[in-house]
């Protein structure tokens, strides 16, 4: 009996130990704070980039978190409009203090996990606050050679400081690998975006990369587990995806861009980095309403191992995608024109259609209608037609304005924005514009407006693209 009691107590203690190891406690004190709560923001995975927030109250400047943590992770501690990265491992028992308004500068940690987080605070502070670590605004103005010297100096300095700090105050091996990856990725990201940053700043002297400038990418390790937890990794991956597209001479205005970019990253990247890049492009395609190639992309993505839950989430998002998307079939209609004749969308198969919904009591609509008339005149020789659908509740009001203002072209009437056709186009307000391809599919749900100087150029690019594809 005594042996059974001993075994039972041992099991209970072991269970308690395991539970303790899978949680993290954080107790803290805020000096001079006015906020009633503080929260931790986390991303469960880069494959699920929906932020989760865990709030707790701040009473008399004190707060406490108890979090389930099953593996090492980096989160954000957010108080008011300030935030700092926080590194957690199962079993950490952290005490933290800081002054409101100077959070990063005054952060101090003690307890289990303090060595990791005190270094992370120092690393972040130096990277965010010290000018000799910054690419903007001055170092980006350097020549290629001088900029690479700056990056090399910064990396060497970061490595030297890190090795010195952890020799005095050791950290976990996972954290050590994470910081080494962070130093490498921040270097890679700034090197990768150097020429793009110069263009964005519109510097008077434009540089061109030397033949070997991007060779560092061939040696960049993007598939170690700790590396993927690095704070700089998501930004680096996004910029790498864009770079791959640039190297392949892909145009973001091309309705096939996301599928082409998906194919390029699938060929270029490996392992988890490839899976994350694919998921990112699928989400971007959804966000931009470009559903043309999503079924094929989702089918290919489902072949990856161990991501069934990610695929299911993306598939649900696609299936619940509201309204029209690029590549969708434009809803057909047959409406009466100013003369009472029925006009259908299908009457214009073989032409690109610039479709507008407007209303006579909409000030912006009335401003843009004359520009639409002029745009129609300029595009007429290029097999482009502008269809204007008035959605007034009162047909006579629409008719009176069209006739008195001499609005020409294709002018059709639809009774009210609540009409089924308006709902089919996802119409929420006017003016609203759609660009429809020669085969009746959506090219854009948000083309440039008639008043935009670049609208004609945008439409003609689609005309030229269609002609090129027929050759």
Secondary structure, DSSP 8 states (H G I E B T S, - for coil): -HHHHHHHHHHHHHHHHHHHHTEEEEEEEEES---SEEEEEE-SBTTB---EEEEEE-BTTEEEEEEE-SS-EEEEEEETTEEEEEEE-TT-EEEEEEETT-HHHH-EEEEETHHHHHHHHHHHHHHHH-GGG--TTTGGGS-HHHHHHHHHHHHHHHHHHHHHHHHHS---HHHHHHHHHHHHHHHHHHHHHHHHHHHHTT-SS-----TTGGGGGGG-----TTGGG-TTHHHHHHHHHHHHHHHTT--TTSTTHHHHHHHHHHHH--HHHHHHHHHHHHHHHHHTTB-TTHHHHHHHHTTSTT-HHHHHHHHHHHHT--S--BTSB----EEEBTTS-EEEGGGGTTSEEEEEEE-TT-HHHHHHHHHHHHHHHHHGGGTEEEEEEE--S-HHHHHHHHHHHT--SEEEE-S-TTSHHHHHTT--SSSEEEEE-TTSBEEESS---TTSTTHHHHHHHHHHHHHHHH-
